[in-house]
Amino acid sequence: MTASPSDRSDIKVTETGNSFDYSKPYAYEIKGGNRLEGDIEISGSKNAVLGVIAASMMVDGPCTLENVPDISDVHVMFELCRSLGANIEQVDQHTFKIDPTTINTYKASGQLVSKIRASYYLMGALLARCGKASIRLPGGCNFGQRPIDLHLKAFQLMGAKGARPSDIDSGIVNLTADPLHGAKIFFDIVSVGATINAMLAACKAQGKTEIINAAKEPHIVDVANFLNAMGARIKGAGTDVIKITGVPVLPGNFTYSIIPDQIEAGTYMIAAAVTGGDVTIHNLIPTHMEPLSAKMREMGYQIEEGDESIRVYKSSPDDEIYPTSVKTAPYPGFPTDLQPQTVVLLCSARGQSRMHENVWQNRFQYVPELAKMGANINVYERIAWVDGIDSFRAARVEATDLRAGAALVCAALAAKGTTYITEAKRIDRGYEHIVKKLSSLGADIRRVNIEDSYSEDTEA
Ligand code: EPZ
């Protein structure tokens, strides 16, 4: 058996500081042990903005998006939209003017599509705009099967041709609206992506659509609010049943601001907690954080909520941290995208905790990496049994996917010594200016170019 990349303990740092080069392989170098202290701002939500950018492709006029996070997934999504002919102009770091009226193709079949999962939203958006969509199957972080059968089922119920799984031709989905009409769509599994895609397609379909057992995540509501601001008629987003009355035109000409990122906020809450820190996280929506806040309180952390902020701290360094049991579930349940970071938090408890991954088939792939840092975790099927440890130790580890990488960052911040997290570009896909933000809280973290890489481009 060949050693996996991160089984190798050697790492050769080649460039740092001003000579650092993003196009070369790089790692995060984290000298752990610093207590995080201070204030930080949360950026716009990755999973909301990706849906909103796709939705903007079906609008009949220009729009302006504010609070767009500066992350690589967004850059890829914009590149993809430009490849369709859309005109996208950056006004400032977080504001973009989008004019989709120049779109000249319904085809998105190049490699860019498989760089991000959210490219699948172009199926719904282009069907609505062009009456046709020819889209390569998206890839995805590898945590088990990631089918799109529910997306296709919704399109089929709305009258699209080419939406049977057997119609997929060499990895390309070729959809034709014939035309699209409203439909009653029941999802037997709660799916964020399928809910958004069905909502997009239904906005311009003839008649009424009802999506039953819809996902309720904050980003579903954000995409619906954006579309309504553009002229759509969507009711019930954020509940189990979304009702949409199709309209022929979405006029646009509106400025819309993206909601704060629930997962980024949760990651910083955990980073503050595991370093024994005292951090106030601003520009978040406290109700979105409730599943995590409740668990952290149960464990013994102090969580103080403001209108748009949360302070995380321990009332005394010697406070006992208690074990707990967590089960991921669709919103308003505990978010699966905070599962790996929360496992790091559970490592800080005295005693055994349990994490049950209820959304994805295989989202514990990072556990062997965390074990290199001293974690004591046993995974059986979808449950991880986490025994508390006194402290993490530094190691060379690999970010196996975006949130796994974020979990390793949390562990490295708490660890004694210098940790190298390779494949750090996976983390940069979803966390705006993470090095700068953590440094402002007192962390010793930087990006360093390293000699070799084992990377494949992946997506969320
Ligand atoms: C979105 O993925 C997010 N990605 C994921 O975040 C997140 O983990 C996930 O929702 C769950 O919250 C984006 O928004 C870009 P799903 P998505 O469809 O839409 C099954 C991150 O770290 N399913 O809600 O692809 C599926 O297998 C990323 O930011 C079907 O069976 O997830 C899974 O078990 C990673 N058939 C469950 O539903 C389908 O057609 C939920 O998946 C679709 C999904």
Residues whose N, C-alpha, C, O or C-beta is under 5 A from the ligand:
A	BS01	EPZ	N47 R117 A118 Q145 R146 P147 I148 D149 L150 H151 I189 V190 S191 V192 G193 A194 T336 D337 V359 W360 L402 R403 A460
